[in-house]
Amino acid sequence: MDDNKFLSKIDSLVDFFNSEFQTKLGKRLETVMIVGSYAQGKLSLDRPDINYVIIWKERGTADDYLELGKILADSIQKFLEDFVVRPEFRPYKFSYPAKRKDKEVFVNISCLNYFDKHNNFFIPDFVLDGFYQTRKIIFGYDVLANIDITVTKKSVVKNAIAKLSSHKVQLDRIPLVYNINKDSDLIFNESLDHGKNLAYFGVELLMTDKQIRDKEYLTIINDKQKLKEFYSRCCPPALASINTILNSRNNYEKWKNDKIKAIEVYKAAFLLHNLLQDVATLK
């Protein structure tokens, strides 16, 4: 499948989700938005991921989540001949692929409760700001438009240990639940995903308060060369890990079944976590 056809199929997947969310869950939802690279028109076809934020009108119920699960299951079957839809609820839950296939599209859905709006949904400001800066409203009204989102060095440091720990718990378990000889693709994918998110968070953790207030992190995390230059200046021991993580993302389809590459990116993500943990502990 060439890139143009692949992108067209991904657009069809997004259209499917948009329609299903509105038809089957619309009465329960205040807002549906897409955030991240797809919303910005910067989707990577090496490892495409679609990131949704849905906000329940009150609180999501068990029935709501069961219905959402059915929508995801239907999407997997509908597009299975074209690519494998891989739901991911990082950093805690990664789905087992319905089929081992070269083409994969990852879908992450962040579920928030409108009930929690006045507490900024109980998520860190730097995460909420990422949603705010890249959002594209699919339906409903723009809930984030009137929320005060102020990212500071203090708030980043305050949440650093919890953020880093959420990744470390999963990194510790990756080689314990997968067989490296049979599941190198799963080890590769999960390690890459943790490594990428740690790399982005590390930028905010290493920045000065002024750089954070000026939102310089938005420019750096969207430019691979600037990301490497930043780590070269601010945390040189992490640069090798950053290079491995970026190269792994660029060569996802080519390397994901390579056991040696899976081990390399796993070690890179693990080392990056430890280096950032040391930084957070000293703040």
N, C-alpha and C positions, 0 to 999 in steps of 0.2 A: 504494500500500500504506500503510495507516494505521500509526501507531506501535506499537499493540498487536500487530498481525499481524507487523510487522517484527521486534519483539522476540521474538515466539514463534518465528519462523523462525531467528533468531540462536541461541536456545536449542536448536533442533533441530540446528543446525550444531555446537554445543558437544557435544551428546549424540553426534553422529556421530563427532567426534574422540575423545571419551572411550572410546567402544566400539572404534573402530579401533585406538587406541593399545594398549588392553588386549588385544584379540584378536590383533593382528598383531605387536606388539612387547613384550607384557607380560612374557615370559620374559627379555627383555633389559633391562628397566627396573626400577630401584630405586624410583623415585617419579615420579608425574606430578602437578603442581599447576597451578592457574590463579592468576595474580597480577594486581594492578592493578585497574582500574575494574570490570570484569565480576565479579571475585571479591568486590568490596565492594558490589555492587548499585548502582553509580554509573555504569553504561555510558552514554556519550553516543551518542545516535542520529544526531547530525549527522555524526560520523565514528567509528563504533564500531570498537574494536579489542579482540581477544581475545589475551591474553598467557599463554602456557604456559611452564612450566619443566619440562623432563624430565631425569631423571638416569639415565644408563646404569649398569648394575650394575658394570661395569669401565670400559672405554673404548668409545665408539661406533665401530663398524666401518664400512667402506665399504658393506657390505650393509645395515647399519642405516639409514644415511642414504639409500640408494636406496629402501628400503621406506618411509621417512618421506616421501620425495618422491612416491611413488605415492599415499600417503594424501592428501597435499595436492592432487595432480592430480585424484583422485577427488572430493574435496570441491568443487572448482571446477565440475566437470561436474554433480554432483548438485544443486547449488543455483543453477545458472546462470539459471534462469527467474525466480528470486526476487531475487538480487543477485549481484554478482561477488565471489568470495573472492579477496583480494589478499594472498598470503604476503609478509611483509616481515621481513628479517633485518637490522634497522637497527643501526648506521648504514651497513653495508657493502653490503647487497644489497636492492634493491627489485624486485619482479616486474612484468613487463609485463602489463597486464590482458588476460584472455582475451576480454573484450568491453567496449566502452565503454558504461557503464550508469550511471544516476543512483545507484542503491543499491549501496554497496560495504561489505564487511566485511573489515577488515584482521586478519591473523593473524600473530603473532610467536611463534616458538618458540626459547627459549634452551636449548641442549643442554649439559648439564654431565656430567662423569664422576665417579662415586662415588670412583674411584681418587684424585681430587684433593681429597677432602673435608678432609683435614687441612691443606691449604693454602688453605682457603676458596675452593676451585675456581679459584684464580688470577684472581678478579675483585675489583674494588675493594669495600671494605667498604660504601660508601654505595650501591652497586648491590645488593649482597647484602642489605642492610638493607631496601631497597625491596621485594625479594622476600619477606623474612621478615615484614614488617609487614602485607602484603596477601594472603598466601598462603591458598589453599583447596585442601586435599589431595583429589585425584580418586581415586587409588589408590596403594598402596604405603605406606611409613611416612614420617613427617615427618622427613626428613633434616636440615632446618634447625633443628629444635627444640633440639638440643644443641650447636650451633656458637656459638662466641664471636664475636659481631659487635659491634665497638666502632668507631663512626664518630667521628673526631676531625678537628679543623681541619687537623692535620698530614697525616693520610691523604688528605684531600680535595685539599690543595695538592700533595701528592706526585704524585697521579695526574692533576692538572689538565691538564698539557700534553698527555699522551697522550690523555685524554678529548677535549679540544678539537680536537686534530689529527685524530682519527678523523672528526669532523664536517667539518672544514675541507677535507680531501681530497675528500670527496664534494660539498661545496658548490661547490668550484672547478669540478667537472666537470659539474654539472647542466646549465648552458646550453651545454656543449660537445657533449653527447651527444643532446640533444633539440632539435627544431625548435620554436621558440616559437610559430610560426603553426599548427602541427599538433598539438603535444604540450603545450599550456599546462596541461592537467589533470595531466600527469605532473610537470611543473615545480612546479606549485602544491602537489601532494601531498608530494613529497619535501622541498621547501623548508619546508613547514609542519611536517613530522615532525622535521626537524633543528632548526627553530626552537623547537618545543615542548620537545624534550629539552634543548636549550641553556638555555632559560629555567628549567627545573627544576634543572639542575645549577648554574646561576648563583646560585641561592638559597643552596646549601650553600657555594659558593665565597666569597660575600659575607658570610656569617654569622660571628659570633664563635665561639670554641671552646665557650663556655658554651651558646650557642644550639644548636649542633650536638649537644652532649652531652644537652641537654634535648629533642632531636628536634623543635624548633620548625618545621623545614622540612616535616615531614609535614602540619602544619596549613596552612602557607602554600601549598604546591603543590596542595592540594586545594580552595582557595578563590580564585577568580579575582580578587575584589576585594582580598583580602589580598595576593595576588601583585603586583598593580599598586601597592598602597600600599608594599610592601616595596621594589620597584625605585625608586619615587619618592623614598624616603628614602636608599637605599643606593647607587643608581647611576642618577641622573636621566637621563643621556644615553641609557640603554637603554629608557626608558619608552615612547617612540614605537614601538620595535620590538616590545615586549611587547604593546602595544595592537593592533598589526597582526596579530601571531601569534594572539592570543586571538580577535579578530574573525574572522579567517580560519577558525579552527576552528569557531566558532559558525555560520558561513555556508558551510560546506564544499560542500554540494551546489549552492548558488546561485552560488558564485564560482569553482568549480574549472575551469570552461571559459572563464573570462574572462582574456584575455591580460594585461590591465593589472593585475588582481589577482594573477596569478601572478608578475609582475615585482615587485610591491610586497612580497609575502611573501618572495620570494627575497632582495630587498635587505634586508629586515628581519632575516632569519636571518643573512645575511652580516655585517651591521653588529653584531648582537648577539654573534656569535662574536668579532669583532675587539675589542669592548669587554671581553669576558671574558678574552680573551687578554692584554690589557694589564693587567688585574687580576692574573691568574695570574703574569705575568712580574715584577710588583712584589712579590709575596709572599715 
